[in-house]
Amino acid sequence: MVSARKRGPCAQKANGLREECQDIRDIISNVRTRPITSSTTNRPPTGDTCGRIPEAHGFEARQVFELPRVKLEVTGHRAWFARCSCGRRHQAEFPEPLKAAVQYGPRLKAFAVYLHHHHMVPVERTADILESLCGVRPSGGTVLNFVEEAASRIEPTWERIGQALRHTPVLGADESGMRTAGKAWLHVLTNPLLSWLGVHSKRGREAFDEFGLLPDFDGTLVHDGFVSYKGCSCRHALCNAHHLRELKFEAEENQQAWAEEMSKLLCRALKDTRNSPRGLPRDLRQRIRRECETLIRKGCKLNPPEPPDGWPGKTPRSSTVNLLRRLEKQADEVLRFTTDPRVPFSNNDAEREVRMPKLKLKVAGTFRTRDGARYFCILRSYFSTLKKQRQHLLDCLEEALRGNDPTDALAL
């Protein structure tokens, strides 16, 4: 006998299923008790002579987790009309999303966009998946139309995410090349709860001014030292993950002992900040600064600047000298994480946002149009922000395509 029950609460382990049976019983299959017989003689085994069905005193439970079959659901809409005695015809109006005699619904559109721009599935393979799951195969152009529609509905929320980031105390920024119809640059702004991605033909100050997000920012900007960020009138912090990589190179390739000591000093300082979430004591900050200056002087003594070579312009400097000058002249920015507990040690949060666009380019090769790159940035900003705030991406995207405000799902 099969009976339906109401769904109960579910707690999952990291692998998705718990070892013990859960209180999820969409369908219950009851197996009736029957007498135990010998497999060879089809008779009750020795010691069980009555052959009667015993009374049930309990049960042993096992569960199977399975996907239901996906079936395309077609909803018909009828707009009735009437004609009054004067001969005038009165026609009811269809709901606003219904613009054609036959069209796809918001759930299917959301699933296609989710596959294409969150999981980086190519257009044709997205159509293949839809055909395999529900028996309908939209064309490649139709899938791209879904993307354009989703981006146009989410664009106001994308703009609000950017404006919200302007007023945060700490902001991570990064940029990277992007292949489109012509050279372009991907720009990223992040904090622990929000992500914003944009595309522009320029890498530096011209792009910052056109986006209008960094010129008025008055918090602390974490970045990799790109020179255009220095023009922003805010406090700065440098990414120490870059410094650790450079120090490792100097220690291993150029046999710079001071570089290994500096790397250990930065790692100890990071550990101290993690053990003191409210901030380091003043004497500890000063000690870290003194040790840092001592190591820089040691490195400068071992690597004096090259004398002028007699050619016009600046004399080329080695990578070791350049690193020492940066650590010396920008010591406040390097050690900002020790003086402000809100500032992270590295800019990894912003750099992680660059990885998915790079994966998209690896799959697609390029964005054929600048608009396509812009749609991708809008949707990735929304997806990443939803993920940071632990919202269900597919449900939120479906609600946006239904015409609901996408901002309702976010804390801005």
C-alpha positions as CSV (number, residue, x, y, z in Angstrom):
1,M,0.0,0.0,0.0
2,V,1.3,3.4,-0.9
3,S,0.2,6.5,1.0
4,A,1.3,10.2,0.9
5,R,2.4,12.1,4.0
6,K,3.3,15.7,4.7
7,R,7.0,16.8,4.4
8,G,8.8,17.3,7.7
9,P,12.0,19.2,8.5
10,C,15.3,18.0,6.9
11,A,18.8,18.2,8.2
12,Q,21.6,17.3,5.8
13,K,25.2,16.4,6.2
14,A,28.0,17.6,3.9
15,N,27.4,14.7,1.5
16,G,23.7,15.7,1.2
17,L,22.2,12.6,3.0
18,R,22.2,11.5,6.6
19,E,23.0,7.9,7.4
20,E,19.9,7.5,9.5
21,C,16.4,7.8,8.1
22,Q,15.0,11.3,8.0
23,D,11.6,12.7,8.6
24,I,10.9,13.0,4.9
25,R,8.2,10.7,3.7
26,D,6.6,11.9,0.5
27,I,5.7,8.4,-0.4
28,I,5.6,5.4,2.1
29,S,5.7,1.9,0.8
30,N,4.5,-0.7,3.4
31,V,5.8,-4.2,2.8
32,R,3.4,-6.8,4.3
33,T,4.9,-9.5,6.6
34,R,4.8,-13.0,5.2
35,P,6.0,-16.3,6.7
36,I,9.7,-17.2,6.3
37,T,10.2,-20.2,4.1
38,S,13.1,-22.3,3.0
39,S,14.4,-21.3,-0.5
40,T,14.9,-24.9,-1.5
41,T,11.7,-26.7,-0.3
42,N,9.4,-23.6,-0.2
43,R,8.4,-24.8,3.3
44,P,8.8,-23.3,6.7
45,P,12.3,-23.8,8.1
46,T,13.0,-26.2,10.9
47,G,11.6,-24.8,14.2
48,D,8.9,-22.7,12.5
49,T,6.1,-25.2,12.0
50,C,2.9,-23.2,12.2
51,G,3.3,-21.4,8.9
52,R,0.9,-18.6,10.0
53,I,1.5,-14.9,9.4
54,P,2.7,-13.5,12.7
55,E,1.3,-10.2,14.1
56,A,3.4,-7.1,13.2
57,H,5.1,-5.5,16.3
58,G,7.3,-2.9,14.5
59,F,9.1,-2.1,11.3
60,E,12.6,-1.4,9.9
61,A,12.8,1.7,7.7
62,R,14.9,2.5,4.6
63,Q,14.7,5.4,2.3
64,V,15.5,6.2,-1.4
65,F,16.1,9.8,-2.5
66,E,15.0,10.2,-6.1
67,L,14.3,13.0,-8.6
68,P,10.7,13.2,-9.9
69,R,10.3,13.1,-13.6
70,V,10.3,16.6,-15.1
71,K,7.3,17.3,-17.3
72,L,6.6,20.5,-19.2
73,E,3.5,22.2,-17.9
74,V,1.4,24.2,-20.3
75,T,-0.9,26.8,-18.9
76,G,-3.7,28.2,-21.1
77,H,-5.0,31.7,-20.7
78,R,-8.3,32.9,-22.1
79,A,-9.2,36.6,-22.4
80,W,-13.0,36.7,-22.8
81,F,-14.8,39.3,-24.8
82,A,-18.4,40.5,-24.9
83,R,-20.5,42.7,-27.2
84,C,-23.0,45.1,-25.8
85,S,-26.3,46.0,-27.4
86,C,-24.8,49.1,-29.1
87,G,-22.5,46.7,-31.0
88,R,-19.2,47.7,-29.3
89,R,-16.9,44.8,-28.4
90,H,-15.3,44.7,-24.9
91,Q,-12.1,42.6,-24.7
92,A,-10.4,41.5,-21.4
93,E,-6.7,42.0,-21.2
94,F,-4.1,39.3,-20.8
95,P,-1.6,39.5,-17.9
96,E,1.4,41.8,-18.7
97,P,4.0,39.0,-19.3
98,L,1.8,37.3,-21.9
99,K,2.9,39.1,-25.1
100,A,2.7,36.2,-27.7
101,A,0.3,33.4,-28.5
102,V,2.9,30.9,-27.3
103,Q,5.9,31.6,-25.1
104,Y,8.2,30.2,-22.4
105,G,7.5,30.7,-18.7
106,P,9.7,32.4,-16.1
107,R,10.8,29.1,-14.4
108,L,12.2,27.7,-17.7
109,K,13.8,31.0,-18.6
110,A,15.4,31.2,-15.1
111,F,16.8,27.7,-15.4
112,A,18.3,28.4,-18.8
113,V,20.0,31.6,-17.6
114,Y,21.1,29.8,-14.4
115,L,22.8,27.1,-16.5
116,H,24.3,29.5,-19.0
117,H,25.7,32.3,-16.7
118,H,26.1,30.6,-13.3
119,H,27.4,27.2,-14.3
120,M,29.0,28.5,-17.6
121,V,27.2,25.9,-19.8
122,P,27.4,26.9,-23.5
123,V,24.3,27.9,-25.3
124,E,23.8,24.7,-27.3
125,R,24.5,22.5,-24.3
126,T,22.0,24.5,-22.3
127,A,19.4,23.7,-25.1
128,D,20.5,20.1,-24.9
129,I,19.9,19.9,-21.2
130,L,16.4,21.5,-21.5
131,E,15.5,19.0,-24.2
132,S,16.7,16.0,-22.1
133,L,14.9,17.2,-19.0
134,C,11.5,18.5,-20.3
135,G,11.4,17.7,-24.0
136,V,11.6,21.2,-25.3
137,R,14.6,22.7,-27.1
138,P,14.8,26.5,-27.4
139,S,17.1,27.9,-30.1
140,G,20.5,29.5,-29.2
141,G,19.0,32.9,-30.0
142,T,16.1,32.2,-27.6
143,V,18.5,31.4,-24.8
144,L,20.4,34.6,-25.4
145,N,17.0,36.5,-25.3
146,F,16.4,34.9,-21.9
147,V,19.7,36.3,-20.8
148,E,19.0,39.8,-22.1
149,E,15.5,39.8,-20.4
150,A,17.0,38.7,-17.1
151,A,19.8,41.3,-17.2
152,S,17.3,44.1,-18.0
153,R,15.2,43.2,-15.0
154,I,18.2,42.9,-12.6
155,E,20.0,46.0,-13.9
156,P,18.4,48.4,-11.4
157,T,19.4,46.0,-8.6
158,W,23.0,45.9,-10.0
159,E,23.1,49.7,-9.8
160,R,21.9,49.6,-6.2
161,I,24.5,47.1,-5.3
162,G,27.2,49.5,-6.7
163,Q,25.8,52.4,-4.8
164,A,25.6,50.4,-1.6
165,L,29.3,49.5,-1.9
166,R,30.2,53.2,-2.1
167,H,29.1,53.6,1.6
168,T,30.9,50.5,3.0
169,P,33.9,51.1,5.3
170,V,36.2,48.6,3.5
171,L,36.1,47.8,-0.2
172,G,38.1,45.4,-2.3
173,A,38.9,46.3,-5.9
174,D,40.5,44.4,-8.8
175,E,40.6,44.5,-12.6
176,S,41.5,42.1,-15.4
177,G,41.5,41.9,-19.1
178,M,38.3,40.6,-20.9
179,R,38.0,39.5,-24.5
180,T,35.1,41.1,-26.2
181,A,34.5,42.8,-29.6
182,G,37.5,44.9,-29.0
183,K,39.8,45.1,-25.9
184,A,37.9,45.6,-22.6
185,W,38.6,45.4,-18.9
186,L,36.6,43.7,-16.2
187,H,36.3,45.8,-13.0
188,V,35.3,44.2,-9.6
189,L,34.3,45.8,-6.3
190,T,33.4,43.6,-3.3
191,N,32.8,43.4,0.4
192,P,31.8,40.3,2.5
193,L,28.1,40.7,1.5
194,L,28.0,42.4,-1.9
195,S,29.7,41.9,-5.3
196,W,29.7,44.3,-8.3
197,L,31.2,43.6,-11.7
198,G,31.4,46.0,-14.6
199,V,33.1,46.1,-18.1
200,H,34.8,49.1,-19.6
201,S,37.2,49.8,-22.5
202,K,39.7,51.4,-20.1
203,R,41.5,50.0,-17.1
204,G,42.2,53.0,-15.0
205,R,40.8,56.4,-13.9
206,E,38.6,56.9,-16.9
207,A,36.6,53.8,-16.1
208,F,36.5,54.7,-12.4
209,D,35.0,58.1,-13.2
210,E,32.4,56.7,-15.7
211,F,31.2,54.1,-13.2
212,G,31.0,56.8,-10.5
213,L,31.7,54.4,-7.6
214,L,35.3,55.0,-6.5
215,P,35.7,58.8,-6.9
216,D,33.5,59.5,-3.9
217,F,34.5,56.5,-1.8
218,D,35.8,57.6,1.6
219,G,36.6,54.3,3.3
220,T,39.6,51.9,2.9
221,L,40.2,50.5,-0.5
222,V,42.1,47.2,-0.7
223,H,43.9,46.6,-4.0
224,D,47.1,45.2,-5.6
225,G,48.9,48.5,-6.0
226,F,47.7,49.4,-9.5
227,V,48.8,53.0,-9.9
228,S,45.3,54.4,-10.9
229,Y,43.9,53.5,-7.5
230,K,46.2,56.0,-5.9
231,G,44.2,58.8,-7.5
232,C,41.2,57.9,-5.3
233,S,40.8,60.1,-2.3
234,C,40.5,57.4,0.3
235,R,42.7,55.3,2.6
236,H,44.5,52.5,0.9
237,A,45.5,49.0,1.9
238,L,47.7,46.7,-0.2
239,C,47.1,43.0,-0.8
240,N,49.6,41.0,1.2
241,A,49.0,37.8,-0.7
242,H,50.9,39.5,-3.6
243,H,53.7,40.4,-1.2
244,L,54.0,36.8,0.1
245,R,54.3,35.5,-3.5
246,E,57.0,38.1,-4.3
247,L,58.8,37.4,-1.1
248,K,58.8,33.7,-1.8
249,F,60.3,34.3,-5.2
250,E,63.0,36.5,-3.8
251,A,63.9,34.0,-1.1
252,E,63.9,31.0,-3.4
253,E,65.2,32.4,-6.7
254,N,67.4,35.3,-5.5
255,Q,68.5,33.8,-2.1
256,Q,67.3,36.8,-0.2
257,A,67.3,35.8,3.5
258,W,65.5,39.0,4.6
259,A,62.6,38.1,2.3
260,E,61.9,34.8,4.1
261,E,62.0,36.6,7.5
262,M,59.6,39.3,6.2
263,S,57.2,36.6,5.0
264,K,57.3,35.0,8.4
265,L,56.7,38.4,10.0
266,L,53.6,39.1,7.9
267,C,52.2,35.6,8.7
268,R,52.8,36.1,12.4
269,A,51.1,39.4,12.2
270,L,48.1,37.8,10.4
271,K,47.9,35.2,13.2
272,D,48.0,37.9,15.8
273,T,45.1,39.8,14.2
274,R,43.0,36.7,14.0
275,N,43.6,36.1,17.7
276,S,42.6,39.7,18.5
277,P,39.4,40.4,16.4
278,R,39.0,43.8,18.1
279,G,42.4,45.0,17.1
280,L,46.0,44.6,18.1
281,P,47.4,46.4,21.2
282,R,49.4,49.5,20.4
283,D,52.7,48.1,21.6
284,L,52.3,45.0,19.4
285,R,51.6,47.1,16.4
286,Q,54.7,49.2,17.0
287,R,56.9,46.1,17.5
288,I,55.7,44.7,14.1
289,R,56.4,48.0,12.5
290,R,59.9,48.1,13.9
291,E,60.7,44.6,12.8
292,C,59.4,45.4,9.4
293,E,61.7,48.5,9.1
294,T,64.7,46.5,10.3
295,L,64.2,43.8,7.7
296,I,63.8,46.5,5.0
297,R,67.0,48.2,6.0
298,K,68.7,44.8,5.9
299,G,67.4,44.2,2.4
300,C,68.4,47.6,1.2
301,K,72.0,47.1,2.5
302,L,72.3,43.9,0.5
303,N,70.7,45.4,-2.6
304,P,71.9,48.9,-3.2
305,P,70.3,50.8,-6.1
306,E,72.0,50.5,-9.5
307,P,74.2,53.6,-10.4
308,P,73.0,55.7,-13.3
309,D,73.7,54.0,-16.6
310,G,74.1,57.3,-18.6
311,W,71.0,56.7,-20.7
312,P,68.0,59.1,-20.7
313,G,65.2,58.3,-18.3
314,K,65.3,56.3,-15.1
315,T,67.8,53.6,-14.5
316,P,66.1,50.2,-14.5
317,R,65.8,48.6,-11.1
318,S,65.7,44.9,-10.2
319,S,62.6,43.3,-8.9
320,T,64.2,43.0,-5.4
321,V,64.8,46.8,-5.3
322,N,61.3,47.6,-6.5
323,L,59.8,45.3,-3.8
324,L,62.0,46.9,-1.1
325,R,61.0,50.4,-2.2
326,R,57.3,49.5,-2.1
327,L,57.5,48.0,1.3
328,E,59.4,51.0,2.6
329,K,57.4,53.9,1.0
330,Q,54.0,52.2,1.5
331,A,54.5,50.6,4.9
332,D,51.2,52.1,6.2
333,E,49.3,50.5,3.4
334,V,51.1,47.2,3.8
335,L,50.4,47.0,7.5
336,R,46.9,48.5,7.4
337,F,45.4,45.2,8.5
338,T,47.3,45.5,11.8
339,T,45.9,49.0,12.6
340,D,42.3,48.5,11.4
341,P,40.6,45.1,12.3
342,R,38.1,45.6,9.5
343,V,40.7,45.5,6.8
344,P,41.6,42.0,5.4
345,F,45.1,40.7,5.1
346,S,44.7,40.2,1.3
347,N,42.4,41.1,-1.5
348,N,41.4,37.5,-2.2
349,D,37.7,38.3,-2.1
350,A,37.9,40.6,-5.1
351,E,40.3,38.3,-6.9
352,R,37.9,35.3,-6.5
353,E,35.3,37.3,-8.3
354,V,37.6,37.4,-11.3
355,R,37.8,33.6,-11.6
356,M,34.3,32.9,-12.8
357,P,34.5,35.5,-15.7
358,K,37.8,33.9,-16.6
359,L,36.1,30.5,-16.6
360,K,33.4,31.9,-18.9
361,L,36.0,33.1,-21.3
362,K,37.7,29.7,-21.2
363,V,34.4,28.1,-22.2
364,A,33.2,30.6,-24.7
365,G,36.5,32.1,-26.0
366,T,35.2,35.6,-26.1
367,F,32.1,37.8,-25.7
368,R,30.9,38.6,-29.2
369,T,29.5,41.9,-28.2
370,R,30.1,44.5,-25.4
371,D,26.4,44.2,-24.5
372,G,26.9,40.4,-23.9
373,A,29.8,41.1,-21.6
374,R,27.7,43.7,-19.7
375,Y,24.8,41.3,-19.3
376,F,27.2,38.7,-17.9
377,C,28.6,41.2,-15.4
378,I,25.1,42.2,-14.2
379,L,24.0,38.6,-13.7
380,R,27.2,37.5,-12.0
381,S,27.0,40.5,-9.6
382,Y,23.5,39.3,-8.7
383,F,24.4,35.6,-8.4
384,S,27.5,36.3,-6.3
385,T,25.6,38.7,-3.9
386,L,22.8,36.1,-3.5
387,K,25.3,33.4,-2.7
388,K,27.1,35.6,-0.2
389,Q,23.8,36.3,1.5
390,R,22.8,32.6,1.4
391,Q,19.8,33.1,-0.8
392,H,18.5,30.5,-3.3
393,L,19.7,31.6,-6.7
394,L,17.3,29.9,-9.0
395,D,14.2,30.9,-6.9
396,C,15.3,34.5,-6.8
397,L,16.0,34.6,-10.5
398,E,12.6,33.1,-11.2
399,E,10.9,35.8,-9.1
400,A,12.8,38.5,-10.9
401,L,11.6,37.1,-14.3
402,R,8.0,37.1,-12.9
403,G,8.3,40.8,-12.6
404,N,9.0,41.0,-8.8
405,D,11.7,43.4,-7.5
406,P,15.0,41.5,-7.4
407,T,16.2,43.7,-4.6
408,D,13.6,42.2,-2.2
409,A,15.9,39.1,-1.8
410,L,19.0,41.2,-0.8
411,A,20.2,43.1,2.3
412,L,21.4,46.4,0.8
